[in-house]
């Protein structure tokens, strides 16, 4: 950790998709700031709770939850609020980036991808809004992706959902701004989580991405922590409706 955001100390934070990859790095990053962190994930939360406690001395509240189940999502948000207080920071980080071709998609796969990558963001935000409104403040950080900016063609539903996340971010910034609630987004490049390494990080693919990046180091989950902490804290008090690409400079040279 290279920066301390003192205003995050003691603040209730909720992270969706916090059980692995980028989400787990965010949970640890907020815990290191002294925040009261809860996270939701389909995976058993124990490993992330143990790793975070070992690294920071603080144990987050991990709740196993299918974020595409609206009732379960609302119940988990309420449980986190009872345990740690109404969320002042929400990070929507749940994602599913399965590769697919348009002609291979059926209605069930379409719905699953939209439910994870877009619907869960909408209803998680809806669930935390009453608490943020009552407090007269809040910060929502959504995870988008540079994939739709790049016109990538190997997961069209995923890219469409991430374009939708950007649209929600900008619309929500306008809708909630008068109530003191800020909404911003982070658009990562190719972050080499364990899932990415296992499924898609071939030497050829890695070399191609490195050719596109201005900064010649592959991204890891920890690279997302600082930008999210910044957007969650008062350091970005007058930023809302923004999408920050954290991609090593890929979008800069995309054209």
Buried (B, 14 or more C-beta within 10 A) or exposed (E): BEEEBEBBEEBBBBBBBBBBBBBBBBBBBBBBBBBBBBBBBBBEBEEBBEBBBEEBEBEBBBBBBBBBBBEBBBBBBEBBBEEBBBBBBBBBBBBBBEEBEEEEEEEEEEEBBBBBBBBBBBBBBEBBBEBBBEBEBBBBBBBBBBBBBBEEEEBBBBBBBBBBBBEBBBEBBEEBEEBEBBBBBBBBBBBBBEBBEEEBBEEEEBEEBBEBBEBEEBBBBBBBBBBBBBBBBBBBEEBBBBBBBBBBBBBEEEE
